[in-house]
Amino acid sequence: MQFTHFTHLGLRVMARLAAQDADDGRIDTRTISDELAASYAHVAKVITRLGEIGAVDARRGRRGGLMITDDGRAAPLGWLVRHLEGDDELLPSCPDRAPETVAQRLQVGMRAAQLALYSSLDTITVADLVPNRAQVIPLAV
């Protein structure tokens, strides 16, 4: 299974914000997009989505910027990926008249694998990504 670029950026943004010390204040979208070597527009869309799900507090204006929320820091990665990636099935349904076809069995197997991946990611929180927040994390890959 491969995550979308959107989800990948979302996870990296969350790791970056989790590593940010609360005493350092807020960080802006431009800084994050530069650190991630990613399009500002794409990072802005990711941050908007993270704000919608309550993982990031994004404020506009003079005292604006981004900060991870307590819920965002405690969020399981599986939950986060579900909200960024979507919970659609990996293979579309196969309209077939046979009671059980190879395609249907494959679809069931792929769905089970997808759920197992999300369950495995649910054991890791965003905070777990940066156990020592003083440690610098390279973001560009």
Phi, psi and chi 1 to 4 in degrees:
 res  aa     phi    psi   chi1   chi2   chi3   chi4
   1 MET       -  138.2 -177.9  174.3  167.6      -
   2 GLN  -123.7  130.9 -177.1  173.6   -8.9      -
   3 PHE   -78.6  156.0  -65.7  137.9      -      -
   4 THR   -71.1  162.6   61.6      -      -      -
   5 HIS   -60.7  -35.5 -176.3   62.4      -      -
   6 PHE   -58.4  -48.7 -173.2   84.5      -      -
   7 THR   -65.7  -42.8  -61.0      -      -      -
   8 HIS   -58.1  -46.5 -175.9 -124.0      -      -
   9 LEU   -63.3  -40.7  -86.6  178.9      -      -
  10 GLY   -59.3  -43.2      -      -      -      -
  11 LEU   -66.3  -39.7  -68.0  170.9      -      -
  12 ARG   -68.8  -38.1  -68.9  171.3   58.7 -152.6
  13 VAL   -62.7  -44.7  166.1      -      -      -
  14 MET   -63.7  -40.9  -70.2  -60.8  -69.9      -
  15 ALA   -62.7  -41.3      -      -      -      -
  16 ARG   -64.4  -44.4  170.2   58.4  177.6   88.8
  17 LEU   -69.3  -34.0  -67.9  174.4      -      -
  18 ALA   -66.7  -31.3      -      -      -      -
  19 ALA   -77.8  -18.0      -      -      -      -
  20 GLN   -70.4  127.4  177.0   89.8    2.8      -
  21 ASP   -73.9  133.7 -169.5    2.8      -      -
  22 ALA   -56.9  -29.9      -      -      -      -
  23 ASP   -71.3  -18.4  -64.5  -23.9      -      -
  24 ASP   -78.6   -6.8  -69.2  -19.3      -      -
  25 GLY    82.0 -159.4      -      -      -      -
  26 ARG   -92.1  159.3  -65.2  176.7  174.5  -91.2
  27 ILE  -122.4  150.6 -172.1  168.6      -      -
  28 ASP   -97.5  162.8   65.5   -0.6      -      -
  29 THR   -62.2  -38.5  -56.4      -      -      -
  30 ARG   -59.9  -44.2  175.5   69.5   61.7 -160.3
  31 THR   -61.4  -45.0  -59.1      -      -      -
  32 ILE   -64.5  -44.2  -70.5 -179.0      -      -
  33 SER   -63.6  -36.6   67.8      -      -      -
  34 ASP   -65.7  -45.1  -70.3  -13.5      -      -
  35 GLU   -63.5  -34.6  -71.5  178.3    3.3      -
  36 LEU   -86.7   -5.2  -63.1  176.3      -      -
  37 ALA    52.2   48.0      -      -      -      -
  38 ALA  -127.9  159.7      -      -      -      -
  39 SER   -59.6  133.3  156.4      -      -      -
  40 TYR   -58.2  -44.8  172.7   83.3      -      -
  41 ALA   -61.2  -41.5      -      -      -      -
  42 HIS   -67.4  -44.2 -154.5  145.7      -      -
  43 VAL   -63.5  -38.7  171.7      -      -      -
  44 ALA   -61.8  -40.1      -      -      -      -
  45 LYS   -65.0  -41.4  -72.1  177.7 -173.7  176.4
  46 VAL   -62.3  -45.1  166.9      -      -      -
  47 ILE   -65.4  -37.1  -71.3  169.4      -      -
  48 THR   -59.5  -45.1  -63.0      -      -      -
  49 ARG   -65.4  -41.7 -179.8   67.7 -178.8  129.6
  50 LEU   -62.5  -34.7  -68.0  170.8      -      -
  51 GLY   -68.2  -39.6      -      -      -      -
  52 GLU   -62.4  -34.1  -70.2  170.4   -7.1      -
  53 ILE   -91.6    1.1   63.6  174.3      -      -
  54 GLY    85.1   13.1      -      -      -      -
  55 ALA   -86.6  -23.8      -      -      -      -
  56 VAL  -132.8  140.7  169.3      -      -      -
  57 ASP  -101.8  111.5  178.4   30.9      -      -
  58 ALA  -112.8  124.1      -      -      -      -
  59 ARG  -123.0  143.5  -64.2 -175.7 -173.0  170.6
  60 ARG   -94.9  165.1  -67.6  179.6  177.0 -101.3
  61 GLY    98.7 -170.7      -      -      -      -
  62 ARG   -60.4  -39.5 -157.7  167.6  145.6 -145.3
  63 ARG  -104.5   28.8  -62.9 -172.3 -172.7 -117.4
  64 GLY   -86.0 -170.1      -      -      -      -
  65 GLY   131.0 -169.0      -      -      -      -
  66 LEU  -116.6  146.3  -52.9  169.0      -      -
  67 MET  -151.6  140.1 -174.0  172.7  -80.3      -
  68 ILE   -71.2  143.1 -168.0  168.4      -      -
  69 THR   -87.4  166.5   63.8      -      -      -
  70 ASP   -61.1  -40.3  -70.3  -20.3      -      -
  71 ASP   -64.5  -37.8  -72.2  -16.6      -      -
  72 GLY   -65.4  -40.6      -      -      -      -
  73 ARG   -66.0  -35.5 -168.9  176.7  -58.4  -76.6
  74 ALA   -89.0   -3.0      -      -      -      -
  75 ALA   -66.2  130.9      -      -      -      -
  76 PRO   -67.3  143.7  -15.2   27.3      -      -
  77 LEU   -62.4  -34.0  -66.3 -173.8      -      -
  78 GLY   -61.4  -42.9      -      -      -      -
  79 TRP   -62.3  -45.0  175.9   86.7      -      -
  80 LEU   -63.0  -45.7 -171.2   58.4      -      -
  81 VAL   -63.8  -40.5  168.8      -      -      -
  82 ARG   -58.0  -40.7  -78.3 -178.4 -165.8   91.3
  83 HIS   -76.6  -25.6  -78.4   83.3      -      -
  84 LEU   -90.6  -42.2  -65.4  172.3      -      -
  85 GLU   -85.2  -32.3 -170.2   76.2   17.7      -
  86 GLY    93.2  158.2      -      -      -      -
  87 ASP  -107.7   26.7 -156.3   19.1      -      -
  88 ASP   -67.1  154.2  -65.4  -23.8      -      -
  89 GLU   -71.1  149.1  -65.7 -167.1   21.3      -
  90 LEU   -67.6  -34.6  -64.4  175.0      -      -
  91 LEU  -116.4  134.1  -66.5  175.9      -      -
  92 PRO   -67.6  157.4   22.3  -29.0      -      -
  93 SER   -62.2  144.4  -63.2      -      -      -
  94 CYS  -106.6  108.7  -61.8      -      -      -
  95 PRO   -71.8  100.3   23.4  -27.1      -      -
  96 ASP  -132.1  141.6 -155.3  -31.8      -      -
  97 ARG   -82.9  -17.8  -69.2  176.9 -179.6   77.5
  98 ALA   -70.7  147.7      -      -      -      -
  99 PRO   -59.6  -40.6   -0.4   -0.1      -      -
 100 GLU  -151.4  118.3 -175.0  174.4   58.3      -
 101 THR  -111.1  171.5   65.3      -      -      -
 102 VAL   -58.4  -43.4  171.0      -      -      -
 103 ALA   -61.8  -39.9      -      -      -      -
 104 GLN   -67.7  -40.7  -71.0  168.8  -29.6      -
 105 ARG   -65.8  -38.7  -74.4 -168.0  -60.9  -91.4
 106 LEU   -62.7  -42.2  177.7   59.5      -      -
 107 GLN   -61.9  -42.4 -176.6  179.8   17.4      -
 108 VAL   -63.6  -43.6  167.5      -      -      -
 109 GLY   -63.7  -42.1      -      -      -      -
 110 MET   -65.6  -39.9  -66.1  -65.0  -74.2      -
 111 ARG   -64.0  -40.9 -178.2   63.3  174.9  169.2
 112 ALA   -62.5  -41.4      -      -      -      -
 113 ALA   -65.3  -40.5      -      -      -      -
 114 GLN   -62.6  -45.9 -178.8  179.7   21.3      -
 115 LEU   -64.5  -36.8  -67.1  174.3      -      -
 116 ALA   -65.7  -39.5      -      -      -      -
 117 LEU   -62.3  -48.8  171.9   64.7      -      -
 118 TYR   -61.5  -41.0  -71.3  157.7      -      -
 119 SER   -62.6  -40.8  -67.5      -      -      -
 120 SER   -63.8  -42.6  176.3      -      -      -
 121 LEU   -68.0  -24.1  -70.6  173.6      -      -
 122 ASP   -66.8  -14.1  -81.2  -25.0      -      -
 123 THR   -84.9   -4.9   65.3      -      -      -
 124 ILE  -118.9  131.0  -54.1  164.5      -      -
 125 THR  -100.3  166.8   66.7      -      -      -
 126 VAL   -59.5  -40.5  171.1      -      -      -
 127 ALA   -60.4  -32.4      -      -      -      -
 128 ASP   -65.2  -21.3  -67.5  -24.1      -      -
 129 LEU   -68.6  -25.5  -62.4  176.3      -      -
 130 VAL  -133.6   70.6  -75.2      -      -      -
 131 PRO   -60.7  -32.9   18.1  -25.3      -      -
 132 ASN  -115.6   94.0  179.3    3.7      -      -
 133 ARG   -64.9  -15.7  -69.4 -165.1  -55.0  179.9
 134 ALA   -75.5  -18.8      -      -      -      -
 135 GLN   -74.2  135.4  178.4 -178.2   -1.7      -
 136 VAL   -80.3  135.6  175.8      -      -      -
 137 ILE  -111.2  121.6  -60.6  171.8      -      -
 138 PRO   -71.1  127.7   22.2  -27.4      -      -
 139 LEU  -101.7  -32.6  -67.4  174.3      -      -
 140 ALA   -74.5  133.2      -      -      -      -
 141 VAL  -115.5      -  179.4      -      -      -
